[in-house]
Structures are given as structure tokens and as C-alpha cells.
Amino acid sequence: MPGTELFGSEERKEINDVLETGILFRYNHDQQRNGIWKAREFEAEVRKITGAKYAHAVSNGSAAIAIAMAASGIGAGDEVIVPPFTFIASIEAVLFIGAIPVFAEIDETLCLSAEGIRKAVTPKTKGICLVHMCGTMADMDGIMAVAEEHNLILVEDAGQAFGASYKGTSVGLFGKAGSFSFDFFKIATAGEGGIFITNDEDIYKLADAYSDHGHNHVGNNRGMEQHPVLGFNYRISELHAAVGLAQTRKVPHIREVNRKYKKMLTDILSKTEGISFSHLTDPAGDSATFLNILMPDQETAQRTVDEFNKAGVAGFNYWYTNMYHFINQWDHLKKMSTASALPAQVLGTPQDYANLHLPKSQEVVGRLISFVIRCTWTEDEVKTLANNIAACAKKAMPVHA
Ligand SMILES: *Cc1c(COP(=O)(O)O)cnc(C)c1O
């Protein structure tokens, strides 16, 4: 993911603005800060790109998705439908707000499918934590229909999909609230940072207070502010917000280059027999941070990965064996190994996480290989990569007698 590729004078300028004043805190100190409000500017830039009415910057994307769920009314004992293929932060967020994850099937969109969600709904289901994986977007028409049918709270973890949209609407704005990550690996980075978005003023106010010990942020005497709810500290610092601001301004450029290179790769690779691609529900809205290829089966995908390693082809993820992105390796979750008891352990879970039956997700993730698209590539590098991928895939394809 390319934000880090473009770290330069723009980021340094924004950081220096903050260093000049020494006000590293995002609130108050109106006189000393000399008009420098980086968190506010970062939020304004995110509103511009997403079209969200409200954006609130916080310490990281994991906090942002937890806040999105809590502010939307999901809490202790509530069952939340989640995908088995996501960065594990989505599942941790459900558990740490006291709710109970219920795993459902994904499909070739790499996201929860409407059908998968429908099959997992029980009378106790309160919400859906929908993850837009690998830079793309879920089937929103289908998923909105299930959410409405069963009156479920939809929250979107768009941690990997900042800049992506579905039929003209930014991801993160379909449900009650959404979140983005600006960690070091995303399309734009703040070093560490996250953004919460919503179009609902009440949810925004709740999220704002929740992420700063309940402060309502009214007035100029922090110690005397009202505290409508109990909260916690998920604040972002001005230094991180400064970096996030400079990086967010670069996203339209990064996305344009990503799309061009992804199209070049796709055009070349679609001529290779046996290679197909993940299903883009709105190709025009792709953030294009990843090229997601699907091999005919898991064995061929593994052989292709072996060929990549032999040939020195780098820059790909085989999520099926990844420790943090696919349920097969989440032994700590299966055993519920925790530092201290979580509500899910006290209340009990409706699924045995060690014995889930998710054949479709197993099949799709087993076949999936994702290449990170780099906006600093040259066109020659893109062509070379495509040819290398094709050559390795050909060697790995099953031989038909
Ligand atoms: C990166 C990511 C997160 C977590 O973000 P952090 O900023 O690293 O806490 C959450 N969900 C998804 C889908 C992610 O990819």
C-alpha cells in the first residue's frame, strides 16, 4: 500500500507547523497554537474525499472500528456477524466492546456475502461488522437488503479501503458508521491513526465523547467540560494528524496511478489461462491498492506461491497461510486465550470457533493471491511483474492429460 512510498517534504511541512507551536494536543490551547489544528484539517480532508458529513480522527483503525460499533449501539452480549477473512482487528474490536463475533461466509468479492449473512442471522443478531477487504468493496445492494430485512445495525470496517466507493458512495457511509485505518501499511498513513465517519450527528457526538473520556468538547476549559458518557482515550496526536493530513491529500493521485497499473496487470494476466480475479462489485470505485488474483484451486495457488518464491517474485500476500488475516491461523481465538476474561467468555459463544464450517471462505481464500500495487513503479516494472506472474502461474497449473 503506497502512502509510505510518497513520504516527503509535504509531510515534513505539516509536522513542522506543529513543532513550531509545540502544541501536540488536538484540543484547546487556542492562544498558543497559532491557528494550527492538524486533526481538524485531517478530518476535513477525509470528509472531502468520502463525502461524509462527520469524520473524527482517532489513535488507530482498530479503535475507529470499535468506536463505530459502540457509538452505533452495539455492546455487551450482542451478536455481531463478522467475516473469517479480515485483519484480526475487526474481530478483536467486536470482542473488546463486549460483543460476540458470529462468523459468516465471504465470497469472490473477498467480503461477507449477502447470502452468507442471511444464513448466519439468529434472533440474537444485533449487527454486522462488514469489512471491505483488499482495497475493494462489498456487494452493498445485497447486504443493505439483508440488513434492512432483519433490522441489523450495519457498521463498516473500511480499514483497507479508503478511497473506494460503491455506485458513487464512499465505503463507510452505507451503515450507521464506518472506519478507516491510517497505519503504516495503508493507502495513506499517519504513522498510526484511524478515522471514524458517519452521516448521523448523534452517533458522531457519541463517538467524539467516547474517544476522549466522555468530553463533550464544548467551551474552552477542558477540566470543566460536560461528560455525557463514560469513554476512554483513543485520541490522535497533532503530529500523527499532521502526517495523515499530508498523506490524505495524496490519495486521489495514488488512486489514479494504482488504477492505471492495476488495469495494465489485469489486461496482461487475463490472457493467462487459469488466472481469474476477485469480483469487483463496482470496478469504477476500486481503490486499486491490491491486484487480487484467484487460482483454480488451493493446491495450484500454493504451487504458484512456491514458483514466485523460487523465481524471486515479491510483493504478494498469500492470506490463506497468513497469521493475522485468516481464521485458520487464529489459534488464540479458537482457544479464547485472553489476558483477562472478556464478556464473550463469560456469556458463552453460539459458535465453537475451533470447529467452524465455512467451506466457501476456505475455497476463496485458498485460491487468492494479492499483489500490492505500488504507485512508484515504472510501466516497465509493471509489465515485467505481469510477465513473471504469468510465467510462474503457467508452471504451477495442473497438467491435463
Ligand atoms: C489495518 C486494518 C485495521 C486496523 O487498523 P490499525 O490502524 O492498524 O489499528 C482494521 N481493519 C482492517 C480491515 C485493517 O486492514
The ligand as a MOL file (V3000), in Angstrom:
LIG
                    3D

  0  0  0     0  0            999 V3000
M  V30 BEGIN CTAB
M  V30 COUNTS 15 15 0 0 0
M  V30 BEGIN ATOM
M  V30 1 C -5.4150 -2.1620 9.1440 0
M  V30 2 C -6.7580 -2.6320 9.4850 0
M  V30 3 C -7.3530 -2.3770 10.7280 0
M  V30 4 C -6.6070 -1.8360 11.8950 0
M  V30 5 O -6.0390 -0.6390 11.7350 0
M  V30 6 P -4.8610 -0.1350 12.6970 0
M  V30 7 O -4.7640 1.2990 12.3200 0
M  V30 8 O -3.6290 -0.9140 12.3560 0
M  V30 9 O -5.3030 -0.3320 14.1000 0
M  V30 10 C -8.6720 -2.7620 10.9330 0
M  V30 11 N -9.3490 -3.4000 9.9830 0
M  V30 12 C -8.8220 -3.6850 8.7810 0
M  V30 13 C -9.6580 -4.3720 7.7680 0
M  V30 14 C -7.4980 -3.3290 8.5080 0
M  V30 15 O -6.9530 -3.6780 7.3390 0
M  V30 END ATOM
M  V30 BEGIN BOND
M  V30 1 1 1 2
M  V30 2 1 2 3
M  V30 3 2 2 14
M  V30 4 1 3 4
M  V30 5 2 3 10
M  V30 6 1 4 5
M  V30 7 1 5 6
M  V30 8 2 6 7
M  V30 9 1 6 8
M  V30 10 1 6 9
M  V30 11 1 10 11
M  V30 12 2 11 12
M  V30 13 1 12 13
M  V30 14 1 12 14
M  V30 15 1 14 15
M  V30 END BOND
M  V30 END CTAB
M  END
